[in-house]
Amino acid sequence: MEPASRHLVYVTRDVNSQLSAQFNARGWHVEVAASARDARRALRSDAAAGGLLDLSSRFDSQEIAALEPCLTMPNVGWVAATAPGQMQESVLRRLVRDYCYDYITMPYEAPRIVDSVGHAYGMVVLGTADEAGEQAPAARVGEGEMVGSCDAMRALFRAIRKVAMTDAPVFVSGESGTGKELTAVAIHERSARRDAPFVAINCGAIPPHLLQSELFGYERGAFTGASQRKIGRIEAADGGTLFLDEIGDLPLESQASLLRFLQEGRIERLGGQESVHVDVRVISATHVDMARAMEEGRFRADLYHRLCVLQIDEPPLRARGKDIELLARHMLERFRKDGARRLRGFSADAIAALHNYAWPGNVRELINRVRRAIVMSEGRHITARDLELADYVEIAPVSLAQAREAAERQAMELALLRHRGRLGDAAQELGISRVTLYRLLSAHGMRHVQTEPGEHRMTN
């Protein structure tokens, strides 16, 4: 249901009073912005808004470039109003294509443009509602939902459903970054213990001298500084699931205490005299080669066999085929708001690099590379260079438009470099006017700054 009053930012230098009246009559609060500065001021809120960009009022190229950051804001649904023939200009055509839900050419009827802006606003509201609804489960599972359709992931999903129906201990093995904790959460949420606590502890991240008290808790006065009783992680998970991550790094002295708990179902707090019954389902995980760890005496075989009643193997990312691209697109959608630009997806060379790279850090590394690329990308597509994987592109398919765009950008960069950023001289070498060069620089996201009177230099 739409709110009674909706916010419209009307960017124009020639206000159409009849159009403003139509918006007011439909329940819009209209705020007129005559410049990029006014538009930024009007759009400081994160609330959804409608945007009407009146290109027919003939903003100059510098003002258009200054307006572009406003157009990238994901909470605004933009519609452009254009004069006949304006869509022949490449800069304006790109602006409308990349940022606007619709455009209307003059002469236009006021009700038609009000309807179009209303539709754009509605699409923004729908997207905001979807994201709000997805935040809770995403936050609950940590780095992201489990995504995949390859055979290995389908087998994993089947195994999760099977083991969730029992209370037997589960051992999850796999390389670092494959999502072992996500698997543990998925098992818990599909089990009869789903309404009870899920408590995770990283056995390799806690100093050995603190691990006993973290696992089992302590009584008041058990040691210096123990001013009151503290419940341990095992007891905190009573009735639910205890996830022991990186169990292969558990010190030997703690292994004996954990084995005793698994055998008896009871714990003793440090400094305590009585045992406490605790009912938990134990899921453990590690990237360590457990067979070698037991051979070398670093892990007790009797504890391992207690923990590994049911075993699940996490597939590495490099073995997941098309899921790599699927995951990358999923992460792009999830973290799209981190970037200043509205990205359209991944370039052909980026897709090739995603499949050629071995992913030693698995899904965790993929998430980090995509998030970094979203912020650092300077184009409309994330490239292999943005992912810092340019060395992993073999022969990637490139469209004619992409090749033309890359050649055009390179020619301008070299000309500006040779002429130390002077636009006039660079334009003369390229055989185009200074105005055309400026428009092309804006289209490619290449800015220039004035360094001396009559001299300009280019920056990315």
C-alpha positions in Angstrom: 0.0 0.0 0.0 1.5 3.4 -1.0 1.9 6.2 1.5 -0.6 9.1 1.4 2.2 11.5 0.3 5.1 10.5 -1.9 8.3 12.4 -2.5 9.1 13.6 -6.0 12.4 15.4 -6.9 11.7 17.4 -10.1 15.1 18.3 -11.7 14.5 21.2 -14.1 15.5 24.7 -15.0 12.0 25.5 -16.4 9.3 24.4 -14.0 6.1 23.2 -15.7 3.4 24.5 -13.3 0.7 22.4 -14.9 2.7 19.3 -14.4 3.5 20.2 -10.8 -0.2 20.7 -10.1 -0.9 17.2 -11.6 1.6 15.6 -9.2 0.2 17.5 -6.2 -3.3 16.4 -7.1 -2.1 12.8 -7.1 -0.7 13.1 -3.6 2.9 13.8 -4.4 5.1 16.2 -2.4 7.1 18.0 -5.2 10.6 19.4 -4.5 12.1 21.3 -7.4 15.9 21.1 -8.0 17.4 23.5 -10.5 21.0 22.1 -10.1 22.9 19.0 -9.1 23.5 20.6 -5.7 19.8 21.1 -5.1 19.1 17.5 -6.2 21.7 16.1 -3.8 20.2 18.1 -1.0 16.7 16.9 -1.8 17.8 13.2 -1.9 19.8 13.0 1.4 17.1 10.7 2.9 17.2 6.9 2.3 13.4 6.9 1.8 12.0 5.8 -1.5 11.3 8.7 -3.9 10.3 9.4 -7.5 12.6 11.4 -9.8 11.7 13.4 -12.9 14.8 14.5 -14.9 13.8 17.3 -17.3 16.5 17.0 -20.0 14.5 19.3 -22.2 15.6 22.2 -20.0 19.1 21.8 -21.6 21.5 21.2 -18.7 25.1 21.7 -19.9 27.5 18.8 -20.0 29.2 19.7 -16.7 25.8 19.8 -14.9 24.8 16.5 -16.4 28.1 14.9 -15.1 27.4 16.4 -11.7 23.9 15.0 -11.7 25.0 11.4 -12.4 25.8 10.5 -8.8 22.2 11.4 -7.9 20.9 9.1 -10.6 22.8 6.1 -9.2 20.9 6.2 -5.9 19.0 2.9 -5.6 16.1 4.4 -3.6 15.0 6.8 -6.4 12.9 5.8 -9.5 13.9 8.1 -12.3 12.0 9.1 -15.4 13.4 11.4 -18.1 11.6 14.1 -20.1 13.3 14.8 -23.3 13.0 17.1 -26.3 12.7 15.7 -29.8 16.1 14.5 -31.1 17.8 14.5 -27.7 18.2 10.8 -27.7 20.5 11.1 -30.6 23.2 12.4 -28.2 25.2 9.5 -26.9 25.8 11.0 -23.4 22.1 11.5 -22.8 21.2 8.2 -24.4 23.6 6.4 -22.0 22.2 8.4 -19.0 18.6 7.4 -19.8 19.6 3.8 -20.6 21.6 3.2 -17.4 19.6 5.1 -14.8 16.0 5.7 -15.9 13.0 3.4 -15.7 11.4 5.3 -18.6 11.6 8.4 -20.8 8.9 10.5 -22.5 9.5 12.8 -25.4 7.8 16.2 -25.7 5.1 17.1 -26.3 3.6 14.9 -23.6 0.4 14.9 -21.6 0.9 15.6 -17.9 -1.1 12.5 -16.7 1.1 10.3 -18.8 4.3 11.4 -17.1 2.7 11.3 -13.7 1.7 7.7 -14.3 5.3 6.8 -15.5 6.9 8.4 -12.4 4.4 6.5 -10.2 5.4 3.2 -11.9 9.1 3.9 -11.3 8.5 4.8 -7.7 6.4 1.6 -7.3 9.3 -0.5 -8.6 11.7 1.1 -6.1 9.3 0.5 -3.2 8.9 -3.2 -4.3 12.7 -3.6 -4.3 13.0 -2.0 -0.9 10.4 -4.3 0.6 12.0 -7.4 -0.8 15.4 -6.4 0.6 13.9 -5.7 4.0 12.2 -9.1 4.0 15.5 -10.8 3.1 17.6 -9.2 5.7 16.6 -11.3 8.7 17.4 -14.7 7.3 20.6 -13.4 5.6 21.8 -12.0 8.9 20.9 -15.3 10.7 23.1 -17.4 8.4 26.1 -15.1 8.3 27.9 -14.5 5.0 25.0 -15.4 2.7 22.4 -18.0 1.9 23.5 -21.4 0.4 23.2 -21.0 -3.3 23.8 -23.7 -5.9 22.4 -26.0 -8.5 25.3 -28.2 -9.5 25.3 -32.0 -8.7 27.6 -31.5 -5.7 25.4 -28.9 -4.1 22.2 -30.9 -4.8 23.9 -33.9 -3.0 24.8 -31.5 -0.1 21.2 -30.3 0.2 19.9 -33.9 0.2 22.4 -34.8 2.9 21.4 -31.8 5.0 17.7 -32.8 4.9 18.6 -36.4 5.9 20.9 -35.7 8.9 18.5 -32.9 10.1 16.0 -35.6 11.0 18.2 -37.3 13.6 20.1 -36.2 16.7 23.3 -38.0 15.9 26.6 -35.9 15.9 27.5 -34.5 12.4 31.0 -33.9 11.2 31.4 -31.4 8.3 34.7 -31.5 6.4 35.9 -29.2 3.7 38.4 -26.4 2.8 38.3 -23.0 4.5 35.7 -20.7 3.1 33.4 -23.4 1.6 30.5 -22.5 4.0 30.7 -25.2 6.7 28.9 -23.0 9.3 26.1 -22.3 6.8 25.6 -26.1 6.5 25.5 -26.4 10.3 22.9 -23.6 10.5 20.9 -25.3 7.7 20.9 -28.6 9.7 19.8 -26.8 12.9 17.0 -24.9 11.2 15.5 -28.1 9.6 15.8 -30.1 12.8 13.4 -30.6 15.7 15.7 -28.2 17.7 15.1 -25.3 15.4 13.4 -23.2 18.1 16.2 -23.7 20.6 19.6 -21.9 20.6 22.3 -22.4 17.9 25.6 -21.7 19.6 28.9 -21.6 17.6 32.4 -21.6 19.0 35.6 -21.4 16.9 38.0 -23.8 18.7 41.0 -22.3 16.9 40.3 -18.7 17.8 40.2 -19.0 21.6 43.5 -19.2 23.5 44.0 -22.7 25.0 44.0 -21.4 28.6 40.6 -19.9 28.1 39.0 -22.6 26.1 37.9 -24.8 29.1 36.1 -21.9 30.8 34.5 -20.9 27.5 33.2 -24.4 26.8 32.2 -25.4 30.4 31.8 -22.2 32.3 33.0 -21.5 35.8 31.8 -20.8 39.3 32.4 -17.7 41.3 35.9 -17.7 42.8 37.2 -20.5 40.5 40.1 -18.3 39.7 41.3 -14.7 40.1 38.8 -12.4 38.4 35.9 -14.9 38.5 33.6 -12.6 40.5 30.4 -14.4 39.5 29.2 -17.6 37.9 29.4 -17.8 34.1 27.5 -20.3 31.9 29.7 -22.0 29.3 28.9 -22.3 25.6 27.9 -26.0 25.9 25.4 -25.2 28.7 24.1 -22.1 26.7 23.2 -24.4 23.9 21.0 -26.7 26.1 18.1 -28.0 24.1 19.6 -26.8 20.8 22.7 -27.2 18.7 26.4 -26.7 19.5 28.6 -26.0 16.5 32.3 -26.7 17.1 34.1 -25.0 14.3 37.7 -25.8 13.5 37.6 -28.8 15.9 40.9 -30.0 14.5 42.6 -27.1 16.3 41.2 -28.1 19.7 44.1 -28.6 22.2 44.6 -32.2 23.6 43.8 -31.2 27.2 40.4 -29.9 26.1 39.8 -33.0 23.9 39.6 -35.2 27.0 37.0 -33.0 28.7 34.9 -32.8 25.5 35.0 -36.6 25.1 33.8 -37.1 28.6 30.9 -34.7 28.0 29.9 -36.6 24.8 30.0 -39.9 26.6 28.0 -38.8 29.7 25.9 -35.8 28.6 27.1 -33.9 31.7 29.5 -31.1 32.4 31.3 -29.6 35.4 31.9 -25.9 35.6 35.4 -24.9 36.6 35.5 -24.6 40.4 32.2 -26.5 40.7 31.5 -29.7 42.7 28.4 -31.0 40.9 27.8 -32.0 37.3 25.1 -30.4 35.2 23.0 -32.4 32.6 23.1 -30.7 29.2 21.1 -31.9 26.1 22.7 -30.6 22.9 23.1 -31.9 19.3 26.8 -31.5 18.3 27.9 -30.5 14.9 31.7 -30.1 14.3 33.7 -28.9 11.3 37.3 -28.6 10.3 39.6 -28.0 7.3 42.3 -30.2 8.9 43.2 -33.6 7.5 41.9 -35.6 10.4 43.5 -38.9 9.4 46.9 -37.3 9.5 46.1 -35.5 12.7 45.2 -38.8 14.4 48.4 -40.5 13.0 50.5 -37.7 14.4 48.8 -37.8 17.8 47.4 -34.3 17.5 43.8 -35.5 17.7 42.3 -38.3 19.8 40.8 -41.1 17.6 38.1 -41.9 20.2 36.9 -38.3 20.2 36.9 -38.2 16.4 34.7 -41.3 16.2 32.3 -39.8 18.7 32.0 -36.6 16.6 31.9 -38.3 13.2 28.8 -40.4 13.3 27.4 -38.7 10.2 29.8 -37.0 7.8 29.1 -34.3 5.2 31.8 -33.1 2.7 31.6 -29.5 1.5 32.5 -29.2 -2.2 35.2 -26.7 -3.0 34.1 -23.7 -5.2 36.4 -24.8 -8.1 34.4 -28.0 -8.4 31.0 -26.3 -8.6 31.0 -25.4 -12.3 28.3 -22.9 -13.3 27.6 -22.3 -9.6 30.6 -20.0 -9.6 28.8 -17.5 -11.9 25.5 -18.0 -10.1 27.1 -17.2 -6.8 28.9 -14.2 -8.2 25.6 -12.8 -9.6 23.9 -13.5 -6.3 26.5 -11.6 -4.4 26.4 -8.7 -6.8 22.7 -8.4 -6.2 23.1 -8.6 -2.5 25.9 -6.0 -2.1 24.9 -3.8 -5.1 24.3 -0.8 -2.8 27.9 -0.7 -1.7 28.9 0.9 -5.0 28.3 4.4 -6.4 27.2 3.2 -9.8 24.4 1.1 -11.1 26.2 -2.0 -12.3 24.7 -4.1 -15.1 26.5 -7.3 -14.4 29.8 -9.0 -15.3 31.7 -8.5 -18.5 32.7 -11.5 -20.7 36.3 -11.5 -19.5 35.1 -11.4 -15.8 33.0 -14.5 -16.4 36.0 -16.3 -18.1 38.3 -15.4 -15.2 35.7 -16.6 -12.6 35.8 -20.0 -14.2 39.6 -20.1 -14.8 40.7 -19.1 -11.3 41.2 -22.0 -8.7 39.6 -20.1 -5.7 41.9 -21.2 -2.9 39.7 -19.2 -0.5 36.5 -20.6 -1.9 33.1 -18.8 -1.4 34.6 -16.5 1.2 37.2 -15.3 -1.3 34.5 -14.9 -4.0 32.4 -12.7 -1.8 35.3 -10.5 -0.9 36.4 -10.1 -4.6 32.9 -9.2 -5.7 32.3 -6.7 -2.9 35.6 -5.0 -3.7 34.8 -4.9 -7.4 31.4 -3.4 -6.7 33.1 -0.5 -5.0 36.1 -0.1 -7.3 34.5 -0.6 -10.7 34.5 2.4 -13.0 32.3 1.0 -15.7 28.8 -0.4 -16.0 30.1 -4.0 -15.9 32.5 -5.6 -13.4 35.6 -6.7 -15.4 38.3 -9.3 -14.7 40.6 -6.4 -13.7 38.0 -5.2 -11.1 38.1 -8.7 -9.6 41.9 -8.5 -9.7 41.8 -11.6 -11.9 43.1 -10.1 -15.2 45.8 -12.8 -15.3 43.2 -15.6 -15.5 41.5 -14.5 -18.7 42.4 -16.8 -21.6 40.4 -16.1 -24.7 37.3 -14.3 -23.5 34.5 -13.5 -26.0 34.2 -9.8 -26.6 31.3 -8.1 -28.4 31.9 -5.5 -31.1 30.5 -2.8 -28.9 32.8 -3.7 -26.0 35.8 -3.7 -28.4 34.9 -0.4 -29.8 34.3 1.1 -26.4 37.7 -0.2 -25.1 39.5 1.2 -28.2 37.8 4.6 -27.9 38.8 4.9 -24.3 42.4 3.9 -24.9 42.7 6.4 -27.8 41.5 9.2 -25.5 43.7 8.2 -22.6 46.9 8.1 -24.9 46.0 11.4 -26.5 45.5 13.1 -23.2 48.7 11.6 -21.8 50.7 12.8 -24.8 49.3 16.3 -24.4 49.5 16.4 -20.6 45.8 16.5 -20.2 45.1 19.5 -22.5 41.7 18.8 -24.0 42.0 21.2 -26.9 45.3 19.6 -28.2 44.0 16.1 -27.5 40.8 16.7 -29.4 42.7 18.1 -32.4 44.9 15.0 -32.6 41.8 12.8 -32.4 40.1 14.8 -35.1 37.1 15.8 -33.0 35.8 18.9 -31.4 36.6 19.9 -27.8 32.9 19.6 -27.0 32.7 16.1 -28.5 35.8 15.0 -26.5 34.3 16.3 -23.3 31.1 14.4 -24.0 33.0 11.2 -24.7 35.0 11.6 -21.5 31.7 11.9 -19.5 30.3 8.8 -21.3 33.3 6.8 -20.3 33.3 8.0 -16.7 36.6 9.9 -17.2 36.7 13.3 -15.5 39.1 16.1 -16.0 40.3 18.8 -13.7 41.7 22.3 -14.6 45.3 22.7 -13.5 46.3 26.0 -15.1 44.3 28.7 -17.0 43.2 27.1 -20.3 44.6 23.7 -19.3 42.7 20.6 -18.2 43.8 17.2 -17.1 42.0 13.9 -17.0 41.4 11.7 -14.0 39.5 8.4 -13.7 
